[in-house]
Amino acid sequence: MEVDMDIDEEDEVASRQASCASSSSSSSAMDWLETPAYWTGWGTRSLDQGRRVHIIVDTNVLVDPESLEALRSTAAGIVERSPAVSFLFPWTVLAELDGLKKSKDENKRAHARRAMLFVEAVLTRTSGSSMASEDAGHVAYFGQSLQEFKEAAAEFGVRGVRHSNDDLILQCTLQRQRRGDRVALLTGDRNLLIKARACGVPAFRALLAEDVAAVAAMDPAPSSSSAEEARTLPSSSPSSPPPRRQVALTPDQVAEHTGAALGLLEVALSKFVEATFRENFGAQGWRDMVSVPPPWTLTDLLGLAKQHWFSLGVERGDQEALDLVAHVLERQGTSGGAALPKQTFLMFVDKSAGLFDGLLSGREAERAEMGRLRGRVYAG
């Protein structure tokens, strides 16, 4: 797919775009206050999935300055007039942006960097939000995970055929539709638009409220059985830990266990980051990719993970967990190592253990020690 092509422009679309109401919205920083309100939504699906419309965004929408600005300015206004909307960035789109930022063309590099900053900002805002079903005005942004990308290719791909990036983006769209979601594709590529419509997927060149409302009114595509869906459809937010009885801990024990967990994460993350960079960029070239040379502190590693989340394969759930680790680390520094509040401590332990089940699953020694630490926090 030629991602640097101009967005197709038509007078009719331009005039309808100009007539759309737009509104601005402000997003607050992640709220780490130790209040019950912060924990709302932990382990729940975000928003009302029956009303949600998923809009899959093509690369050319993000790298064209006018289209990106239209996406920024009209998204909030649309959800005020239409059912809940989420925007989904296919894995292929994220990979294309990563490639474009290395282009020899200065304009392409600048457009790609601007697009990646936008994607990073909205994904961070969404992962840090606590979205309840009644929050109908919230615009949510998600990225297709690597696992979802592989599953979509296996389900909709043709064995032995090399697929274009257009096809891979369309496979992401069809994957969401197959799950029973209402979907639409936003693209400036006329050929991809035709392909999508041929597959029964609504596709548009401009983001208009009336189009989104029309998609919302459609009957969703038939979904699989509830048992199959529960097995294959990942939750939009981390799963709740199973009910367990917490061991009564003193403040000193909470502080001790927090420090031990942070130490395990520093060791495991250091090994993971270096091994992943070596694999992706070579035994020598990887050092040119990092702004801070090893040995790394945990603060260094959290910064590298945020800076290189795509290259390191840090998915949305892991980003959320690492954000919590960063919060705990900062709090430990400013509070002189005082014990964390109970809810923060328990969530930190659970999220840290979750990192060893996913992102850091290959670090068996640290994973085993983290399991023993969690056993000292819970009983049963």
N, C-alpha and C positions, 0 to 999 in steps of 0.2 A: 504494500500500500504506500503511495506517495504521500507522506504525511506533511510535506511542505507545500502541497498544492493549495491554491486559493480556495476559500470557501465559496461554493456556488451561491450566487446572489441573484435574486429575482425581485422585480419591483413589488409584486404582491406580498412576498414575505417581508420585504423591508418596510412596507407601509403598515403591515399588521404588527411587526415588531415595534415600530414607533408608537403605535396606539396602545401597547400593553402598559398597564400600570406597574410601576416599579417602586419598591420600598427598600429602605436600608435596615439592616438589623445588626445589632451588636452582640458579640458573644463574649461572655465573661471568661476569665481564666479559670483553670480547673480549681474547683472548690475543695480544699483539703481540710476545711474546718471539721473539728471533731463533733459533729452534730448528727442526730439520727437521720436528718434529711439527706446527708451525703450518701448513706448506704441504700437509699431507695433504688430499686431496680437491680440490685446485685443478684445475678442468676435469673433474670427475667428477660423475655424477648422485648426488644425495643419497639415502642409504638404498636399500633393495631395492624397486624400483618394483613388482615382481611381488607383494610382500606388502603394500604400502601401501594403506591405506584413506583416501580423501580425504573429509573432512567439510566441507561448505559451510555457512557460518554466516550466518543471516539477521540483519537489523538489530535486530529486536525481542529477540533473545537477548542482544545486547550492551548495549542501553539499559535492559533490566530488571535492576535490581541483584541480585535473587535468582538469575536465570538466569546472569548474568555471573559471580557468585561460584561457582555450580555448575560452570560451565565451567572456572574457575580450579582448583577443588579436586579435580575428578574426572578431568581430562585425564591427569595424570601417573599416577594409579592405573590408568586404563584401559590404557595402553600396557604396564604391567607384566603384565597378564593377557591382552592381545590383541596381534595383529601391529602393526607400525608404523602410526602414525596421523599424518596431517597435517591441519591446519585451513586452509581457504581462505576468504578474505574477498572476495566479488565486488566488482568496481568500483562497482556500484550501491550496495552497502552503504557503501563508503567515501564516496561522494557524499552519501548520506543523512545520515551522521554529520556531515559538513561543514555540511549545511543545518540539522540539528537544533541544533547548537551556537549558531546565530544566532536561535533561537526566542525569542519574547517570554515564553514560559513559563520561569520560573527553574528549575523541576525538570527540564524537558526539557533545558535547557542544561547543567545539572549532570550529568545522566545521560549526555549525549552526550560531554561532556568526559572523564568517567571512562572511557567506552568507547574514546575515541580514544587516551587515555594507555595503556590496555591494549594496543590494536592496535599502537601505535608501539613499545611495549616488546617485545612478542613478535616483531614483524617484525625489529626491530633485533637481537634475540638470535639469531634464525634466520639472518639474513644474515651475522652475524659468527661463526657456528659452522662448524666443520669436521666435517661429518657423514659418517662412513664407513658402509658397508653393515652392519657388525656392531653399530652403535650402535642396537640395536633399542628401547632405552628412551627415545630422544629424541623429544619431541613437537615437530614442525616446524609453523611457521605461514607462510603465503604469501598474497600478494594477487594477485588477477587484474589483469593489466596492461591499460592502455588498448587496446593492440593486440589482446590476447585478447578484450576486451569487444567491439570492433568486429567481429572475426572471428566471435564467437558470434552476434551480432545478424544478420550477413549469412547465416550458415549456418542458423539456426533461426528467424529472424524472418519475418514475413509482410509483403511489400512493400505499402506504403500504409496499414498498420495501426499505430496508436499503441499501443505496448505498455506495460502497467503495470510498475511496479518488480518486482512478483511474477514476471512473465514474464521480465524481464531476469535475475533471480536464478536462475530455473529454466533459462534458456539457458546460464548459466555452468555449472550442474550437468551439463546434457546435453553440453556441450562436453567436460568432463572424462571423462564416460562414453563418449562417442564415440571418445575416444582409447584406450579399452581399460582405463581405470582403474576400480577399485572405488570407488563414491561413495555418499554418504548426505547428506541434507539435514537440518540442525538448525534448526527454526523453531518459533515460538510461534503462527504464523498458521495457523488451521485450513484456510482455503481454499487456501493455498499447499501445505500438506501433502497435501490431496486432489489438487491438480493434479500434484504430483510423483509420487504413487503411480499416478495415471492414466497417467503417462509411463513407468512402470516404474522409478522411482527410489525407493529406500528413504528414508523420511522419518520423523523422530522429533521429539517435543517435549522429550525429556530425553536426556541423554547417559549411556547405560548400557553397561557393558562387554559384556553378553551380546548387545546389539544390534550393537555394532561387530564382535564376533567372528562373528556371523551374516553380516554383510556381507562380512567377510574370506573367509568360506568359499564365497561365491558365485563362479560363473564370471564373469569380467569381460566387459563388452560387447565384441562383435567390433570389433577395431581395423582401421585401414587397413593397407595394405601397409607393410612395413618401410621401403621407400624413401620413401613418402609421409609416413610418420610422422617420419622423419628430417628431412624438409623442413619440416614444419609444427609439430612439437612443440619448443618452446624448452627448452633445458637448464635444470635447476633451479639451476645455478651457472654462473659465467662460463666461456666456452670457453677452453681452453688456447691460448696463442699458438703459431703454427706453429714448428717447430724452426728455429732460426737460429743462426748462429755469432756469439757475442758478441765485440766488439772488446775487446782488452786496454786497460783504462783505468787511469790513475793515480788515487789518492784525490782529488787536486785536480780532475781532470776529472769524477769522479763528483759531487763537491760542486758544481762549476760547472753541470753538466747538471741536477742536482736543482733548483738555484736558478732556472735558466732555465725549467724545466717549471712550477715554482710560479708564476713571473711570468706565463707564458702562461695558466695556469688562472685567475689573478686577473683578467686583462683579459677573457677570454672569459666567465667566470662573471658578472662585473659587467654586461656587455652582455646576457647571457641573462636574468639576474634582472630587470633593469629592463624589458627588452622584454616579458617574460612578464607581469609585474605590470601594465604599461601595457595590454596586450591584454586581460587578465582583469578589471581594475578601473577602467580609464579613465585618461586622461592626467593627471588631477588626483587622483582618489581613491586611486591606488595608493600614494601616499606615506603615507597613513594606515594602510596595512597593515604597514609595516615598523617594527621597533623601533629600527633604526639608520639614519639618513639617509645617502645617498651624499655624498661618495665613500666606497667601502667598501674595507676591507682584505680579504685572503683569509680571515682569521679571521672577520670579519663575514659574509662571503658563505657560508662553511660553516655558520655558525650560522643564517642565514636559510634556507638550503636545508633544514636539519634541522627548523626551526620550521614551514616552509611546504611540506613535501615534496609534499603532495597538490595544492595550488594550482599549484605549479611543475611538476607531472608528473614528479617524481623517482621512478623505479621502483626496485625492490629491487636490481637489479644496479648501478645508478648510486649508490644509497645506500652500497653496499659500497665502491665506488670512492672516493666522497667521504670515507668513514670512513678509508680508507688515506691519502688526501691530508692529512686532519686529523692523523693520526698522524705522517706525515713532517714536516709543518709544525711540530708540537709538538717533535718530536725535534730538528729543526734549531735551534729556539730554545734548547733545554736543553743541546745539545751544542756550542754555539758554531759551528754550521755544519760540523761534522765530517762526513766522508763516511759515507753509509749503508752498512750491510752489503750484500754483493752481492745476496743473494736479495731483500731489501727493495727495493733500488734497481731491479732488473729488473722486479719486480712493479709498482712505482710507475710506471715508464715505460710498461709495457703497459696498466695500468689508466687512466692519464692519456690515452693514445692512444685507448683505448676510449671515454672520455667524449666525445672529439671525433667519434667515429663514431656516437654516439647522442645523448645529452642536448645536447651543444654542436655538433651537426652543421652548424648554420647559421653558425658562426663560421669562415669559410673562411680568412681570413688567419692566424689563430692555429692553425687545424688544419694548414695547410701547414707552418708553422714547427715544429709539434710533430712532423710527419712527418719533417722534416729532422733534428730532434734525435734521433728514434728511429733514423734512419739512421746517426747517429754512434755509436750504442750497439751496433747489430747490423750484420753484414755479410752479403751474399748476398740 
